Amino acid sequence: MEIDKNQIIEQLKSLGKHDEAKQAEGELPDKVDTDQHAGLLDKFGVNPQDLLGRLGGMFGN
């Protein structure tokens, strides 16, 4: 699944991970594929399943 980089950055910021958010902004592509970029997400402490769960809640799923 593809997720907009800004959503990941906002999640990091909301968790108080401002340094990781800044680094992710420079390293992640605009559209992040949760499978293809799993290593980068892990590097920033982002669990794709947690992220997808939060996004699903935003859309009422």
C-alpha positions as CSV (number, residue, x, y, z in Angstrom):
1,M,0.0,0.0,0.0
2,E,1.2,3.5,-0.7
3,I,1.1,6.2,1.9
4,D,1.8,9.9,1.5
5,K,5.1,10.8,3.1
6,N,3.5,13.7,4.9
7,Q,1.2,11.4,6.8
8,I,4.2,9.5,8.1
9,I,5.9,12.7,9.1
10,E,2.8,13.9,10.9
11,Q,2.6,10.6,12.8
12,L,6.2,10.9,13.9
13,K,5.7,14.4,15.1
14,S,2.5,13.4,17.0
15,L,4.6,10.8,18.8
16,G,7.2,13.4,19.7
17,K,9.8,12.0,17.3
18,H,10.8,15.3,15.7
19,D,14.3,14.3,14.8
20,E,13.1,11.2,13.0
21,A,10.4,13.3,11.3
22,K,13.0,15.7,10.0
23,Q,15.2,12.9,8.8
24,A,12.3,11.0,7.2
25,E,11.3,14.1,5.3
26,G,14.7,14.1,3.5
27,E,14.9,10.3,3.0
28,L,11.4,9.1,2.2
29,P,9.9,9.4,-1.3
30,D,6.7,11.4,-1.7
31,K,4.7,8.1,-1.9
32,V,5.9,5.5,0.5
33,D,5.2,1.8,-0.4
34,T,4.8,0.0,2.9
35,D,6.3,-3.2,1.4
36,Q,9.1,-1.7,-0.7
37,H,10.2,0.9,1.9
38,A,9.7,-1.3,5.0
39,G,13.4,-0.9,5.9
40,L,13.2,2.9,5.9
41,L,10.0,2.8,7.9
42,D,11.7,0.5,10.5
43,K,14.6,2.9,10.6
44,F,12.3,5.7,11.7
45,G,10.4,3.5,14.2
46,V,7.3,3.4,12.1
47,N,5.3,0.1,12.1
48,P,3.4,0.0,8.8
49,Q,0.6,-2.0,10.4
50,D,0.2,0.6,13.2
51,L,0.3,3.4,10.5
52,L,-2.4,1.6,8.4
53,G,-4.5,1.1,11.5
54,R,-4.4,4.8,12.3
55,L,-5.1,5.8,8.7
56,G,-8.0,3.4,8.6
57,G,-9.5,5.0,11.7
58,M,-9.2,8.4,10.0
59,F,-11.3,7.2,7.1
60,G,-13.9,5.4,9.3
61,N,-12.9,1.9,8.3
